[in-house]
Amino acid sequence: MRITPAQAEQAVAIIRNSLGADAAVWLFGSRADDSKRGGDVDLYAETSLPGVLLDETVRAKIALNDLFGRSVDLVVNNHRKSRPIYQIAREEGVRLA
């Protein structure tokens, strides 16, 4: 995993603050692979909130961009739709919380 434990902890706090205290979070993509270099930060979050709004997701993404000092892709699953990226992130990612 190519983020620090402190960054992982802060990222989880940011996501849970915006998307609910029970949000589960995974790091996936190139940052989850120690053999890779560079790349943005890809985070996947699952929340039980019935209607996560765009505002909450955007606020979290801005705070995450500031935390990592680079582009962050935040994929949010509020269980209203099924998308292939959800399964990929869970299977290939590293669970942070």
Secondary structure as GFF3:
##gff-version 3
##sequence-region A 1 97
A	DSSP	alpha_helix	5	19	.	.	.	ID=ss1
A	DSSP	beta_strand	24	28	.	.	.	ID=ss2
A	DSSP	three_ten_helix	29	32	.	.	.	ID=ss3
A	DSSP	beta_strand	41	46	.	.	.	ID=ss4
A	DSSP	alpha_helix	54	68	.	.	.	ID=ss5
A	DSSP	beta_strand	72	77	.	.	.	ID=ss6
A	DSSP	alpha_helix	84	92	.	.	.	ID=ss7
A	DSSP	beta_strand	94	95	.	.	.	ID=ss8
###
